[in-house]
Amino acid sequence: MRDRVRAADVHMSLPCRGLKGLSSRRATGVLPLLACLLLVAAAPLRAEPGPAVSAAPDWSFELKTKVFMDSFTAYEFGEPTPPTYGPLSRLEFEMDSVWAGFAARRRLDRFSLGLEYLSSSLHQEGGHMRDSDWEDVTDPGRLTTFSKSECTLRPSFQVSADLDAQTADLLGLGPEWDVRPFVGFRFQELSFLAHDGTQWDYVFGAVTPLPGHALTFRQTWRQYFLGLALGYDWGPVLGLHHFKTTGRADVAYVQGDNRDDHLLRPDRITREETDGYAVHAVLGLVLGLTENLDLGLEGEYLGIETTGTHKLHDGWFGIDMQWSNDVHVWSRQTSLQLSLTYSF
């Protein structure tokens, strides 16, 4: 939260979990586990293929709700003036929350086109915002200031569109299989309000309450992705009309934009413009309640990594500058999703 131009600025400290905080601890081991589960989800465990599938319905409409757990988004930047080092400051915003929305899909022979919209709708307390600062140029690894605030996720949304193609028959597989390469675009906008926090100054040993609203933070991600979806229909199981296991994974080129408005110091704005990559994986179960009505359960992981440029505007001190030293923006999003789909 705090851009430090040493000796030129009076800073206000924002939160981030000391040391590596949320990022490394949550990301470790997730991707290999998801990759293994994806293979298991796609492969039949017994030789009992589902029934021959009739022509798929032309349309499907889906209502869904998604619960984010142990999820966050974060950014950090380094010291811009010599001797440069990083990080100088890091902010992390927890985003545990409930989202809801819909999806629709149109099938055209072996191709299908899908659209999804999800929103967090109401203000939700998503956890905390943490800000850490390393301001001692003689000891860059020493944490000098830390603050922790309540973090409200304000109304946010995500929209995505994709085009896929059924290729199982081209690979000699039966109608119970889905093998669908796909391409698409995913846009996500996250909006936060940090409020009612406490700041610890480890240099002078001071503890300062930070009542009221501290800052607003808005982040957008534009993701251009390419991936593969797999599925297997086990046929009637346990009284269900059909039972399917599904999995999909994609990689994306990502462009990100952040804007951080410091409410305790008017006309102080920081921004990041970054690009990089994302990895995304989903595992799911489909329970066929009837021929046309499905209940779905999915586990999802999205990891985003970008680097780029940090910009600081401070009208009070007459500062306008930008730099790219150790500018890093990332997000880790883990969720469970429940859906009800009608096909016609």
Secondary structure as GFF3:
##gff-version 3
##sequence-region A 1 344
A	DSSP	alpha_helix	22	27	.	.	.	ID=ss1
A	DSSP	alpha_helix	30	42	.	.	.	ID=ss2
A	DSSP	beta_strand	59	77	.	.	.	ID=ss3
A	DSSP	beta_strand	89	94	.	.	.	ID=ss4
A	DSSP	beta_strand	97	108	.	.	.	ID=ss5
A	DSSP	beta_strand	111	119	.	.	.	ID=ss6
A	DSSP	beta_strand	124	133	.	.	.	ID=ss7
A	DSSP	beta_strand	145	165	.	.	.	ID=ss8
A	DSSP	three_ten_helix	169	171	.	.	.	ID=ss9
A	DSSP	beta_strand	177	201	.	.	.	ID=ss10
A	DSSP	beta_strand	206	233	.	.	.	ID=ss11
A	DSSP	beta_strand	242	262	.	.	.	ID=ss12
A	DSSP	beta_strand	268	288	.	.	.	ID=ss13
A	DSSP	beta_strand	293	314	.	.	.	ID=ss14
A	DSSP	beta_strand	319	323	.	.	.	ID=ss15
A	DSSP	beta_strand	328	343	.	.	.	ID=ss16
###
